[in-house]
Amino acid sequence: MSYEDKKIFVIDDLNTLRETIVSHLREEGFGRIYQAIDGQDALKKLEELYGRDEKIDLIFSDINMPNMNGIELLKELKSDERFVDIPVVMLSSENEKEIVMEAVMSGASNYILKPFTKMTLRSKLGEIDKLLA
């Protein structure tokens, strides 16, 4: 699948990790990647993008962030008809069953445990290809 025309949003408060994810996504062929530092920043930027009629195809969001964490963001996205259909892949170093279940029950499309490799990211992209078609 070609990802060149897909718009991706990466949300993580850690700049180095966010940049690593963006780098991996560019290597996979994604051309349009937007970034935010937390859930509040992401919602603001999504509002701006959708105001310009730019739709996001996929979101990667960390769970543990200041201001608005990833689960809170996920719930906001899934309660807004503009964003409800965007697949969201949650990223976390938390491997506790309760946190993973809360993410899934809140509407996460997938979950990646940090730290992860480029191959793990590639594998997850393969799992969600049908959502990007």
Residue, then its C-alpha position, 0 to 999 in steps of 0.5 A: m500500500s502507498y502511504e504517500d497521500k495519507k495524513i498522519f498525526v503523531i502525539d507525544d510529549l517527548n520530542t526525541l521519541r516523537e521525532t523517532i516515530v516521525s522518522h520511521l513513518r517517513e521511511e515507510g513512505f508517509g509524506r504528510i505528518y503532523q505533530a503535537i506535544d499533548g492531547q490539548d495541543a493535538l485537539k487545537k491542531l486538529e480543529e485548525l486542520y479540519g477548519r481547512d478541510e484537511k482530514i487526518d487518516l491515522i493518529f499515533s498517540d502516547i498515553n502518558m502526557p501532561n495537560m491531557n493524556g492519551i486516553e482523555l484525548l481518545k475519548e474526546l476524539k471518539s465523542d466528536e463526529r468529525f474525528v470518530d472514524i480516525p484510527v488511533v494507535m496508542l503508544s505506551s510503556e505501560n503494559e498493565k492490562e487495565i490501561v490497555m483495556e481502557a484504551v481498547m474500550s475507549g476506541a483505540s484501533n491498536y496498541i504499541l508497547k514502548p520502546f519499539t522497533k521500526m519492524t514493530l511499527r511496520s507490523k502494526l501498519g500492516e495490521i491497520d492497512k485496511l483502515l487506511a484504504 
